[in-house]
Amino acid sequence: MTAEVRFRFDGKVAIVTGAARGVGREIVRGFADAGARVVATDRDGDGLAETCAPHGDGVSAIVADVSTADGAVAIVERARATFGRLDICVNNAAVAPHAGLLEERADVWDRVYAVNCRGTFLMTQAAARAMIAGGRGGRIINFSSGAAQRGAAGGAAYASSRAATETFSRVAAVELAPHDILVNTISPGLIDTQPKPLPADMAKRLAARIPNLPLARPGRPDEVAQLVLFLASDASSYISGAVISIDGASSAGSRFGGVVVDDDTRYDWVTGRTRA
């Protein structure tokens, strides 16, 4: 049996941050194809123009910095001024520079937190205020990362900022629930958004990492976009405060290609196994 799931968002208005490329671009495409009107935003004007070009008047682009209060308010006001309402806010914008702990610079740390944490807070706050004023509830979808669940060299600023986003989103889910605003967090694993062609060192690292993933492949941006559409749809009406992984089981373990062998005789009395 096969099934095809289609979401429709006719009459709904969505904001997507970090929309100039990769996952953000696919989220914009997903909402636009499903009938929503979209405000797409990023600091990269050229990339943003490429994202919006195929979608005509149904997608409005605004170059803005989510890490500033003025930027967040301008994005939300664009949605209200252009399309008359706001139903969905997807806070996808993030930066992920890596450095060794002893080489990490405080100014870079602060910038990572400004975009990943303060930006998510400011956008959530501005979007929630607009949704409450509209009186129709809404959906806020934030982004974390599998990096928030484990220690990895070079990820002190990025990984900890993503963990902070998860906790912030739980608080937001509790406070905004009386207004029928659902807040959830998506935590992707390795998604194929790397630059092409890959720098040599990155290519070497990925070549070593991918075979160990349970599905032996990275995820696709459109697969993440489909999860966003689900969380924005009526199908997720009782999901809030959740952190949902989309990582092909990489947070569960490594790829298995062998045979399970139980050589431990201590529990033969449980299994009833008789050994030669």
C-alpha positions in Angstrom: 0.0 0.0 0.0 1.1 3.5 -0.7 -0.3 6.8 0.6 0.3 10.4 -0.4 -0.2 13.1 2.2 -1.1 16.5 1.0 -1.5 19.6 3.2 -3.5 22.6 2.3 -3.1 26.1 3.8 -5.4 28.1 1.7 -6.2 31.4 3.4 -3.3 31.0 5.9 -0.3 33.2 6.2 3.2 32.0 7.2 6.5 33.6 8.0 9.7 31.6 7.2 13.0 33.0 8.5 16.4 31.8 7.1 14.7 31.5 3.7 17.5 32.2 1.3 18.6 28.7 0.8 18.5 25.0 2.0 15.8 24.0 4.4 14.3 27.5 4.5 13.8 27.6 0.8 12.1 24.3 0.8 9.8 25.4 3.6 8.8 28.4 1.5 8.2 26.2 -1.5 6.1 23.8 0.6 3.8 26.4 2.0 3.4 28.2 -1.3 2.6 25.0 -3.1 0.0 24.2 -0.4 -1.8 27.4 -0.9 -0.4 29.6 1.9 0.8 33.1 1.4 4.3 33.5 2.8 6.6 36.2 4.1 10.1 34.9 3.4 13.0 36.6 5.2 16.8 36.5 5.4 19.8 38.7 5.6 20.9 37.5 2.1 18.9 39.5 -0.4 20.2 37.7 -3.5 19.4 34.2 -2.1 16.1 35.4 -0.9 15.2 36.7 -4.4 16.0 33.2 -5.8 13.8 31.6 -3.2 10.8 33.9 -4.0 11.1 34.2 -7.7 9.0 31.1 -8.7 6.1 32.0 -6.4 4.8 35.4 -7.7 2.7 37.6 -5.5 2.0 34.8 -3.0 5.4 35.2 -1.4 6.7 38.5 -0.1 10.4 38.9 0.6 11.9 41.1 3.3 15.5 41.5 4.0 15.8 41.7 7.8 17.9 40.7 10.8 15.9 38.5 13.2 18.4 39.2 16.0 17.1 42.8 16.4 13.8 43.8 17.8 13.2 46.1 14.8 13.9 43.3 12.4 11.5 40.9 14.0 8.7 43.5 14.3 9.3 44.5 10.6 8.9 40.9 9.5 5.7 40.4 11.4 4.3 43.7 10.2 5.0 42.8 6.6 2.8 39.8 7.0 0.0 41.8 8.5 0.3 44.7 6.1 0.6 42.6 2.9 -1.6 39.6 3.7 -3.8 40.9 6.6 -3.0 38.2 9.2 -0.5 35.8 10.6 -1.1 32.1 11.3 2.3 30.4 11.2 5.8 31.4 12.1 8.7 29.2 11.3 11.9 30.3 13.0 14.5 28.5 10.9 17.2 31.2 10.8 20.5 30.1 12.5 24.2 30.3 12.2 26.6 27.4 13.0 30.3 28.4 13.0 32.5 25.9 14.8 35.7 26.5 16.8 37.6 24.6 19.5 36.7 25.6 23.0 40.0 27.2 23.8 40.0 29.1 20.5 36.3 30.3 20.7 35.9 34.1 20.6 33.4 35.8 22.8 32.2 38.0 20.0 31.5 35.0 17.8 29.8 33.3 20.7 27.6 36.3 21.3 26.7 36.5 17.6 25.7 32.8 17.5 23.4 33.4 20.5 22.1 36.6 19.1 20.8 34.9 15.9 19.9 31.4 17.3 18.5 32.3 20.7 17.6 36.0 20.7 16.3 35.8 17.2 14.0 32.9 18.0 12.8 34.7 21.1 12.1 38.0 19.3 10.3 36.3 16.4 8.3 34.2 18.8 7.3 37.2 20.8 6.4 39.4 17.9 4.5 36.6 16.1 2.6 35.6 19.2 1.5 39.2 19.8 0.1 39.3 16.3 -1.6 36.0 16.6 -3.2 36.9 19.9 -4.4 40.2 18.3 -5.9 38.2 15.4 -7.8 35.9 17.8 -7.4 32.8 15.7 -4.5 31.1 17.5 -1.5 30.0 15.5 1.6 27.8 15.2 5.2 28.7 16.0 7.8 26.2 14.9 11.3 26.7 16.1 14.5 24.9 15.1 17.1 23.1 17.2 19.7 20.5 16.2 20.7 17.0 17.0 23.9 18.7 18.2 22.0 19.9 21.3 21.8 16.3 22.6 25.5 15.4 22.6 28.9 16.8 23.0 31.0 17.3 19.8 34.3 19.1 19.5 33.9 22.5 18.0 30.2 23.0 18.8 30.2 24.8 22.1 28.4 27.9 20.9 26.1 26.3 18.3 25.1 23.2 20.3 24.4 25.1 23.5 22.4 27.7 21.7 20.2 25.0 20.2 19.7 23.4 23.6 18.7 26.8 24.9 16.2 27.1 22.1 14.5 23.8 23.1 14.0 25.0 26.6 12.8 28.4 25.6 10.2 26.7 23.3 8.8 24.6 26.1 8.3 27.8 28.1 6.6 29.5 25.2 4.4 26.5 24.6 3.1 26.7 28.2 2.6 30.4 28.2 0.9 30.6 24.8 -1.3 27.6 25.1 -4.2 29.7 26.6 -4.2 31.6 23.3 -4.4 28.4 21.2 -0.9 29.0 19.9 1.1 25.8 19.6 4.9 25.9 19.9 7.1 23.0 18.8 10.7 22.5 18.0 12.3 20.5 15.1 15.7 19.0 15.7 17.3 17.9 12.4 20.3 15.6 12.1 22.5 15.7 9.1 20.6 17.4 6.2 22.0 17.8 2.7 22.4 21.6 2.8 26.2 21.6 2.4 27.8 23.9 -0.2 28.6 22.4 -3.6 31.3 21.5 -4.4 32.2 20.6 -0.9 35.5 21.9 0.6 38.0 19.0 0.7 38.1 18.6 4.5 34.3 18.7 4.8 34.0 16.1 2.0 36.4 13.9 3.9 34.5 14.2 7.2 31.1 13.5 5.5 32.5 10.5 3.6 33.5 9.0 7.0 30.3 10.0 8.7 27.5 9.1 6.3 28.1 5.3 6.1 27.6 5.1 9.9 24.2 6.8 9.8 21.4 4.2 10.4 19.9 5.1 6.9 23.4 5.6 5.4 22.3 8.9 3.9 21.7 12.5 4.9 18.2 13.9 5.0 16.8 16.1 2.3 15.6 19.7 2.9 12.1 18.7 1.5 11.8 16.0 4.1 12.3 18.6 6.8 9.8 20.9 5.1 7.2 18.2 5.2 7.6 17.9 9.0 7.1 21.7 9.2 3.9 21.4 7.2 2.6 18.7 9.5 3.2 20.7 12.6 1.5 23.7 11.0 -1.5 21.7 10.0 -4.7 20.6 11.7 -3.2 17.1 11.9 -1.0 18.2 14.8 -3.7 20.0 16.9 -2.7 18.3 20.2 1.1 18.6 19.8 2.8 21.4 21.6 6.0 21.8 23.6 7.5 18.9 21.7 11.0 18.5 20.3 10.8 16.3 17.3 13.9 14.8 15.8 14.2 14.3 12.0 17.5 12.5 11.8 17.1 9.1 10.3 17.6 7.5 13.7 21.1 8.9 14.1 20.3 10.0 17.6 19.3 6.4 18.4 22.5 4.8 17.2 24.8 3.8 14.3 24.1 1.8 11.3 23.7 -1.9 11.9 24.7 -4.4 9.3 25.6 -7.5 11.3 23.9 -10.3 13.2 22.7 -10.2 16.8 24.6 -12.8 18.8 24.0 -13.5 22.5 27.0 -15.2 24.0 26.1 -14.3 27.5 25.1 -17.6 29.3 23.8 -15.8 32.4 20.3 -15.4 31.1 19.8 -18.8 29.4 17.3 -19.5 32.2 15.2 -16.6 30.9 15.4 -17.6 27.2 15.4 -21.3 27.7 18.4 -21.6 25.4 20.3 -24.8 25.6 23.9 -24.6 24.5 26.1 -27.3 23.2 
